[in-house]
Amino acid sequence: MNNIQSPSISSDTPAKPVKKSLAQKEIRIPFLDSDKPKTFSTKESIKFYRGVASMIKAQINTADALKYYADGLPNKIMADALNEIRNDIHAGISVYEAFKKSKRFDDMTLGLIKAGMESGSLDTAFRDLAERAETEAYFRKKIRKIVLIPAFVFPALIIAFIYAQTKIIPKIKDMVIVGDYTPKGPVKMFFTLSDWTITWWPLIVTILVCVILSFIISAKLRQTVLTLAMSKWRILRQLVMGLRQVTFLGVIKLLHANGINMAKAIRTSATSVKGTPFHDELLTAADKYEKSGVPLAIAFTKYTSTDDQVVHMMAIGEKSASMGEQLSMLVEMYKEDSEQYMEDFSNILNFIVMLGAVSLVALVFLSVFMPIFLAGPEMMQQAM
């Protein structure tokens, strides 16, 4: 039993390591940021959270839990990182500082590690982190499915359209335009479309590629486009707002359940929605609540754009001293709602993708075959 210790935190038994929060990683897209800590896959992180949580619950101290988990781990990079953290802990550095020193974990995860240390319930914190990572992985998988089909289908169809207009249609044009025949009606329209495509497709494709790259690189542009789309598309707004709110409410619930005061919990939760309007709003609400003595519900009403339901249930939690229960209800409610919105949004987007794909295929088919079918009757009419 020499290597068995209580999970409560002491100066010589720092809290256990927490992997960089996948939740934070999924919400924030780290484009072109070489200083961002390199994290591990969602699946590996979930296993890590659950494994360490079970060992700490079994009264194994943090350093030993890291050692046991790292031994034989297939991912050598992860094993080396955990062993480095373990060595720092043995050297007298606190668990929080050891994880921070590794530079592999974001601010939110470090905040959760510190919260677990202060509350003495790291096993619960790690189990909650695993559940949050699983939830985030589920939504990420759904979003990937929504984006993946258009990402492959439309470029392929656009290439097919350009090829048909620049290579096939000109040959058909040379075949049917003989003698005094002058194309009219649909035949003329398809030949004109081909001429226009031959002239302008390089410029249009260049502009399209630049727009896509700008969208990928610029977080500000993504946020602007998303905000505009949310203002025009109700179900998209409900989905995005639901995902954002279930994210920061889940962090607040986790920290509050581990004995962290509400103002600090709100500030930590803001890091999980960094890059969105909620980030600054939550920081402002936390300051007003802590420094100005404004009731929590009022602070959220005045200084954030959260739903009325969030404010209402927080007010109930304050009045009845049941904030933990109200936060749990809010997280479950938004999780269920977000799943439904995701399903509805996926169905609508799939329909739009199918409609667009069918339209492009039909355009390619008609532009190739219609001139052949219609040119003969038109030539006979002109000859008469």
Contacts in CASP RR format, 6 or more apart in sequence:
PFRMAT RR
TARGET T0000
AUTHOR 0000-0000-0000
METHOD contacts of the structure
MODEL  1
MNNIQSPSISSDTPAKPVKKSLAQKEIRIPFLDSDKPKTFSTKESIKFYR
GVASMIKAQINTADALKYYADGLPNKIMADALNEIRNDIHAGISVYEAFK
KSKRFDDMTLGLIKAGMESGSLDTAFRDLAERAETEAYFRKKIRKIVLIP
AFVFPALIIAFIYAQTKIIPKIKDMVIVGDYTPKGPVKMFFTLSDWTITW
WPLIVTILVCVILSFIISAKLRQTVLTLAMSKWRILRQLVMGLRQVTFLG
VIKLLHANGINMAKAIRTSATSVKGTPFHDELLTAADKYEKSGVPLAIAF
TKYTSTDDQVVHMMAIGEKSASMGEQLSMLVEMYKEDSEQYMEDFSNILN
FIVMLGAVSLVALVFLSVFMPIFLAGPEMMQQAM
3 60 0 8 1.000
3 61 0 8 1.000
3 64 0 8 1.000
4 59 0 8 1.000
4 60 0 8 1.000
4 61 0 8 1.000
5 13 0 8 1.000
5 59 0 8 1.000
5 60 0 8 1.000
5 61 0 8 1.000
6 13 0 8 1.000
6 59 0 8 1.000
7 56 0 8 1.000
7 57 0 8 1.000
7 59 0 8 1.000
7 61 0 8 1.000
7 120 0 8 1.000
7 121 0 8 1.000
7 122 0 8 1.000
7 123 0 8 1.000
8 120 0 8 1.000
9 15 0 8 1.000
9 116 0 8 1.000
9 117 0 8 1.000
9 118 0 8 1.000
9 120 0 8 1.000
9 122 0 8 1.000
12 92 0 8 1.000
13 61 0 8 1.000
13 62 0 8 1.000
13 63 0 8 1.000
14 62 0 8 1.000
14 63 0 8 1.000
14 89 0 8 1.000
14 92 0 8 1.000
14 93 0 8 1.000
14 94 0 8 1.000
14 95 0 8 1.000
14 96 0 8 1.000
14 98 0 8 1.000
14 117 0 8 1.000
15 62 0 8 1.000
15 94 0 8 1.000
15 95 0 8 1.000
15 96 0 8 1.000
15 113 0 8 1.000
15 114 0 8 1.000
15 116 0 8 1.000
15 117 0 8 1.000
15 120 0 8 1.000
15 122 0 8 1.000
16 52 0 8 1.000
16 55 0 8 1.000
16 56 0 8 1.000
16 61 0 8 1.000
16 62 0 8 1.000
16 65 0 8 1.000
16 66 0 8 1.000
16 95 0 8 1.000
16 122 0 8 1.000
16 126 0 8 1.000
17 52 0 8 1.000
17 62 0 8 1.000
17 65 0 8 1.000
17 66 0 8 1.000
17 82 0 8 1.000
17 85 0 8 1.000
17 86 0 8 1.000
17 95 0 8 1.000
17 98 0 8 1.000
17 99 0 8 1.000
17 113 0 8 1.000
18 49 0 8 1.000
18 52 0 8 1.000
18 99 0 8 1.000
18 105 0 8 1.000
18 109 0 8 1.000
18 110 0 8 1.000
18 112 0 8 1.000
18 113 0 8 1.000
18 125 0 8 1.000
18 126 0 8 1.000
18 129 0 8 1.000
19 39 0 8 1.000
19 40 0 8 1.000
19 45 0 8 1.000
19 48 0 8 1.000
19 49 0 8 1.000
19 104 0 8 1.000
19 105 0 8 1.000
19 109 0 8 1.000
19 129 0 8 1.000
20 37 0 8 1.000
20 39 0 8 1.000
20 40 0 8 1.000
20 45 0 8 1.000
20 104 0 8 1.000
20 105 0 8 1.000
20 106 0 8 1.000
20 109 0 8 1.000
21 105 0 8 1.000
21 106 0 8 1.000
21 108 0 8 1.000
21 109 0 8 1.000
21 112 0 8 1.000
21 129 0 8 1.000
21 132 0 8 1.000
21 133 0 8 1.000
21 272 0 8 1.000
22 39 0 8 1.000
22 42 0 8 1.000
22 45 0 8 1.000
22 46 0 8 1.000
22 132 0 8 1.000
22 133 0 8 1.000
22 136 0 8 1.000
22 137 0 8 1.000
23 108 0 8 1.000
23 129 0 8 1.000
23 132 0 8 1.000
23 133 0 8 1.000
23 135 0 8 1.000
23 136 0 8 1.000
23 247 0 8 1.000
23 251 0 8 1.000
23 272 0 8 1.000
24 106 0 8 1.000
24 107 0 8 1.000
24 108 0 8 1.000
24 109 0 8 1.000
24 271 0 8 1.000
24 272 0 8 1.000
24 274 0 8 1.000
25 39 0 8 1.000
25 106 0 8 1.000
26 42 0 8 1.000
26 136 0 8 1.000
26 137 0 8 1.000
26 139 0 8 1.000
26 140 0 8 1.000
27 136 0 8 1.000
27 244 0 8 1.000
27 247 0 8 1.000
27 272 0 8 1.000
27 273 0 8 1.000
27 274 0 8 1.000
28 274 0 8 1.000
28 275 0 8 1.000
29 219 0 8 1.000
29 222 0 8 1.000
30 36 0 8 1.000
31 216 0 8 1.000
31 217 0 8 1.000
31 219 0 8 1.000
32 217 0 8 1.000
36 106 0 8 1.000
37 102 0 8 1.000
37 103 0 8 1.000
37 104 0 8 1.000
37 105 0 8 1.000
37 106 0 8 1.000
38 104 0 8 1.000
39 45 0 8 1.000
39 104 0 8 1.000
39 105 0 8 1.000
39 106 0 8 1.000
40 48 0 8 1.000
40 75 0 8 1.000
40 77 0 8 1.000
40 78 0 8 1.000
42 133 0 8 1.000
42 136 0 8 1.000
42 137 0 8 1.000
42 140 0 8 1.000
43 137 0 8 1.000
44 75 0 8 1.000
44 78 0 8 1.000
45 133 0 8 1.000
46 130 0 8 1.000
46 133 0 8 1.000
46 134 0 8 1.000
46 137 0 8 1.000
48 69 0 8 1.000
48 78 0 8 1.000
49 126 0 8 1.000
49 127 0 8 1.000
49 129 0 8 1.000
49 130 0 8 1.000
49 133 0 8 1.000
50 126 0 8 1.000
50 127 0 8 1.000
50 130 0 8 1.000
51 65 0 8 1.000
51 69 0 8 1.000
51 126 0 8 1.000
52 62 0 8 1.000
52 65 0 8 1.000
52 66 0 8 1.000
52 69 0 8 1.000
52 126 0 8 1.000
53 122 0 8 1.000
53 123 0 8 1.000
53 124 0 8 1.000
53 125 0 8 1.000
53 126 0 8 1.000
53 127 0 8 1.000
53 130 0 8 1.000
54 123 0 8 1.000
55 64 0 8 1.000
55 65 0 8 1.000
55 68 0 8 1.000
55 69 0 8 1.000
56 62 0 8 1.000
56 65 0 8 1.000
56 122 0 8 1.000
56 123 0 8 1.000
56 126 0 8 1.000
57 123 0 8 1.000
60 68 0 8 1.000
62 89 0 8 1.000
62 95 0 8 1.000
62 122 0 8 1.000
63 86 0 8 1.000
63 89 0 8 1.000
63 90 0 8 1.000
66 82 0 8 1.000
66 83 0 8 1.000
66 85 0 8 1.000
66 86 0 8 1.000
66 89 0 8 1.000
67 83 0 8 1.000
67 86 0 8 1.000
69 82 0 8 1.000
70 78 0 8 1.000
70 79 0 8 1.000
70 82 0 8 1.000
70 83 0 8 1.000
70 86 0 8 1.000
71 79 0 8 1.000
72 79 0 8 1.000
73 79 0 8 1.000
73 82 0 8 1.000
81 102 0 8 1.000
81 104 0 8 1.000
84 102 0 8 1.000
85 95 0 8 1.000
85 98 0 8 1.000
85 99 0 8 1.000
85 101 0 8 1.000
85 102 0 8 1.000
86 98 0 8 1.000
88 97 0 8 1.000
88 98 0 8 1.000
88 101 0 8 1.000
88 102 0 8 1.000
89 95 0 8 1.000
89 98 0 8 1.000
93 101 0 8 1.000
94 117 0 8 1.000
95 113 0 8 1.000
95 117 0 8 1.000
96 110 0 8 1.000
96 111 0 8 1.000
96 113 0 8 1.000
96 114 0 8 1.000
96 117 0 8 1.000
99 105 0 8 1.000
99 109 0 8 1.000
99 110 0 8 1.000
99 113 0 8 1.000
100 110 0 8 1.000
105 113 0 8 1.000
106 271 0 8 1.000
107 268 0 8 1.000
107 271 0 8 1.000
108 251 0 8 1.000
108 268 0 8 1.000
108 269 0 8 1.000
108 271 0 8 1.000
108 272 0 8 1.000
109 129 0 8 1.000
111 268 0 8 1.000
112 125 0 8 1.000
112 129 0 8 1.000
112 251 0 8 1.000
112 254 0 8 1.000
112 255 0 8 1.000
112 268 0 8 1.000
113 125 0 8 1.000
115 125 0 8 1.000
115 254 0 8 1.000
115 255 0 8 1.000
115 258 0 8 1.000
115 259 0 8 1.000
115 260 0 8 1.000
115 265 0 8 1.000
115 268 0 8 1.000
116 122 0 8 1.000
116 125 0 8 1.000
116 258 0 8 1.000
118 258 0 8 1.000
118 259 0 8 1.000
118 260 0 8 1.000
119 125 0 8 1.000
119 258 0 8 1.000
119 259 0 8 1.000
119 260 0 8 1.000
120 258 0 8 1.000
121 258 0 8 1.000
124 257 0 8 1.000
124 258 0 8 1.000
125 254 0 8 1.000
125 258 0 8 1.000
128 254 0 8 1.000
128 257 0 8 1.000
129 254 0 8 1.000
132 250 0 8 1.000
132 251 0 8 1.000
132 254 0 8 1.000
135 246 0 8 1.000
135 335 0 8 1.000
136 247 0 8 1.000
139 243 0 8 1.000
139 338 0 8 1.000
139 342 0 8 1.000
142 342 0 8 1.000
142 346 0 8 1.000
143 342 0 8 1.000
145 346 0 8 1.000
146 345 0 8 1.000
146 346 0 8 1.000
146 349 0 8 1.000
146 350 0 8 1.000
149 350 0 8 1.000
149 353 0 8 1.000
150 349 0 8 1.000
150 353 0 8 1.000
153 353 0 8 1.000
153 357 0 8 1.000
154 353 0 8 1.000
154 356 0 8 1.000
154 357 0 8 1.000
154 360 0 8 1.000
157 357 0 8 1.000
157 360 0 8 1.000
157 361 0 8 1.000
157 364 0 8 1.000
158 360 0 8 1.000
160 360 0 8 1.000
160 364 0 8 1.000
161 197 0 8 1.000
161 360 0 8 1.000
161 363 0 8 1.000
161 364 0 8 1.000
162 197 0 8 1.000
162 201 0 8 1.000
162 205 0 8 1.000
164 364 0 8 1.000
164 367 0 8 1.000
164 368 0 8 1.000
165 193 0 8 1.000
165 194 0 8 1.000
165 197 0 8 1.000
165 198 0 8 1.000
165 201 0 8 1.000
165 367 0 8 1.000
166 194 0 8 1.000
166 197 0 8 1.000
166 198 0 8 1.000
166 201 0 8 1.000
168 368 0 8 1.000
169 190 0 8 1.000
169 191 0 8 1.000
169 193 0 8 1.000
169 194 0 8 1.000
169 367 0 8 1.000
169 368 0 8 1.000
169 371 0 8 1.000
170 194 0 8 1.000
170 198 0 8 1.000
172 368 0 8 1.000
172 371 0 8 1.000
172 372 0 8 1.000
173 191 0 8 1.000
173 194 0 8 1.000
173 371 0 8 1.000
176 183 0 8 1.000
176 187 0 8 1.000
176 371 0 8 1.000
176 372 0 8 1.000
176 375 0 8 1.000
176 376 0 8 1.000
176 379 0 8 1.000
177 183 0 8 1.000
180 382 0 8 1.000
181 375 0 8 1.000
181 378 0 8 1.000
181 379 0 8 1.000
181 382 0 8 1.000
182 382 0 8 1.000
183 191 0 8 1.000
183 371 0 8 1.000
183 375 0 8 1.000
183 378 0 8 1.000
184 378 0 8 1.000
185 378 0 8 1.000
186 370 0 8 1.000
186 371 0 8 1.000
186 374 0 8 1.000
187 370 0 8 1.000
187 371 0 8 1.000
187 374 0 8 1.000
187 375 0 8 1.000
187 378 0 8 1.000
190 366 0 8 1.000
190 367 0 8 1.000
190 370 0 8 1.000
190 371 0 8 1.000
191 371 0 8 1.000
193 367 0 8 1.000
194 367 0 8 1.000
214 221 0 8 1.000
215 221 0 8 1.000
215 222 0 8 1.000
215 225 0 8 1.000
219 275 0 8 1.000
223 275 0 8 1.000
223 276 0 8 1.000
226 240 0 8 1.000
229 236 0 8 1.000
230 236 0 8 1.000
230 237 0 8 1.000
230 240 0 8 1.000
230 241 0 8 1.000
231 237 0 8 1.000
235 341 0 8 1.000
235 344 0 8 1.000
235 345 0 8 1.000
235 348 0 8 1.000
236 345 0 8 1.000
238 337 0 8 1.000
238 341 0 8 1.000
239 338 0 8 1.000
239 341 0 8 1.000
239 342 0 8 1.000
239 345 0 8 1.000
241 307 0 8 1.000
242 334 0 8 1.000
242 337 0 8 1.000
242 338 0 8 1.000
242 341 0 8 1.000
243 338 0 8 1.000
244 273 0 8 1.000
244 276 0 8 1.000
244 278 0 8 1.000
245 278 0 8 1.000
245 306 0 8 1.000
245 307 0 8 1.000
245 310 0 8 1.000
245 330 0 8 1.000
245 334 0 8 1.000
246 331 0 8 1.000
246 334 0 8 1.000
246 335 0 8 1.000
246 338 0 8 1.000
247 269 0 8 1.000
247 272 0 8 1.000
247 273 0 8 1.000
248 269 0 8 1.000
248 270 0 8 1.000
248 272 0 8 1.000
248 273 0 8 1.000
248 278 0 8 1.000
248 282 0 8 1.000
249 269 0 8 1.000
249 310 0 8 1.000
249 327 0 8 1.000
249 330 0 8 1.000
249 331 0 8 1.000
249 334 0 8 1.000
250 269 0 8 1.000
250 327 0 8 1.000
250 331 0 8 1.000
251 265 0 8 1.000
251 268 0 8 1.000
251 269 0 8 1.000
251 272 0 8 1.000
252 262 0 8 1.000
252 265 0 8 1.000
252 266 0 8 1.000
252 269 0 8 1.000
252 327 0 8 1.000
253 324 0 8 1.000
253 327 0 8 1.000
253 328 0 8 1.000
253 330 0 8 1.000
253 331 0 8 1.000
255 264 0 8 1.000
255 265 0 8 1.000
255 268 0 8 1.000
255 269 0 8 1.000
256 262 0 8 1.000
256 265 0 8 1.000
256 323 0 8 1.000
256 324 0 8 1.000
256 327 0 8 1.000
257 324 0 8 1.000
260 268 0 8 1.000
262 289 0 8 1.000
262 296 0 8 1.000
262 323 0 8 1.000
263 286 0 8 1.000
263 287 0 8 1.000
263 289 0 8 1.000
263 290 0 8 1.000
264 286 0 8 1.000
266 282 0 8 1.000
266 283 0 8 1.000
266 285 0 8 1.000
266 286 0 8 1.000
266 289 0 8 1.000
267 282 0 8 1.000
267 283 0 8 1.000
267 286 0 8 1.000
269 282 0 8 1.000
270 278 0 8 1.000
270 279 0 8 1.000
270 280 0 8 1.000
270 282 0 8 1.000
270 283 0 8 1.000
270 286 0 8 1.000
271 279 0 8 1.000
273 279 0 8 1.000
273 282 0 8 1.000
277 305 0 8 1.000
278 304 0 8 1.000
278 305 0 8 1.000
278 306 0 8 1.000
281 303 0 8 1.000
281 304 0 8 1.000
281 305 0 8 1.000
281 306 0 8 1.000
282 304 0 8 1.000
284 303 0 8 1.000
284 304 0 8 1.000
285 296 0 8 1.000
285 299 0 8 1.000
285 300 0 8 1.000
285 303 0 8 1.000
285 304 0 8 1.000
286 299 0 8 1.000
288 294 0 8 1.000
288 299 0 8 1.000
288 302 0 8 1.000
288 303 0 8 1.000
289 295 0 8 1.000
289 296 0 8 1.000
289 299 0 8 1.000
294 302 0 8 1.000
295 315 0 8 1.000
295 318 0 8 1.000
296 314 0 8 1.000
296 315 0 8 1.000
296 318 0 8 1.000
297 311 0 8 1.000
297 312 0 8 1.000
297 314 0 8 1.000
297 315 0 8 1.000
297 318 0 8 1.000
300 306 0 8 1.000
300 310 0 8 1.000
300 311 0 8 1.000
300 314 0 8 1.000
301 311 0 8 1.000
309 330 0 8 1.000
309 333 0 8 1.000
310 330 0 8 1.000
313 326 0 8 1.000
313 327 0 8 1.000
313 329 0 8 1.000
313 330 0 8 1.000
314 323 0 8 1.000
314 326 0 8 1.000
316 322 0 8 1.000
316 326 0 8 1.000
317 323 0 8 1.000
317 324 0 8 1.000
317 325 0 8 1.000
317 326 0 8 1.000
END
